[in-house]
Amino acid sequence: MHIYWYGQTSIKIQDNGVTIAIDPYKEAAIRSPRMAADILLLTSDKLKSAASAISGDKFTIDSPGEYEAKGIFINGVSNNGSGQTFFFLDINGLTVGHLGNISKGELSSKQLEMFENVDILLMPVGEDAKISSKLVNQIEPKILIPMLYKIPKVKDKLDTLDNFTKQVGVKAESMDKLVIKKKDIPQEDMQMIILTPQK
């Protein structure tokens, strides 16, 4: 599995010839990702206008429900009527959670049960680093990838990555992309990966 980050909550996942695009966006200051994908996931109604950035004969999911596409199982979970959808994916035995732009940093007990101990958690951390770190401690992912934090050129009022990493207290490793197999998933301590935004 290969995972790339494009800024904001935009992610590309590739596995066994299948490409999943999550949350393309329209942002004047930074380049919006353009790619071909087999599956497109949108966590917010506000992102539908940017869906044209993703080409290909894509299967689009933008609402809660259980889906299967290209052998990948996808569970869309409503964020308490906010117009947001969280996604839990099972990709050939690896589980991946994407929490979009979670508001207030809270999950219901049912949502928490679904995401607990997920292999890889894609977590927005810029709204409030303290609240985000508390949620991470509740979920206890095996690998944590922060997203949606303050980066150059983005004018949104967001917290810094440094503030978040201090709150979590886990040593982070930086890389351009995450390349991982099921056997590489840590079984003891949580691993934090900082991805460089793709250009």
Secondary structure by P-SEA (a helix, b strand, c coil): cbbbbccccbbbbbcccbbbbcbbbbbcccccbbbbbcbbbbcccccccccccccccccccccccccccccbbbbbbbcccccbbbbbbbcccbbbbbbcccccccccaaaaaaacccccccccccccaaaaaaaaaaacccbbbbccccccccccccccaaaaaaaacbbbbbccbbbbccccccccbbbbbbbcccc
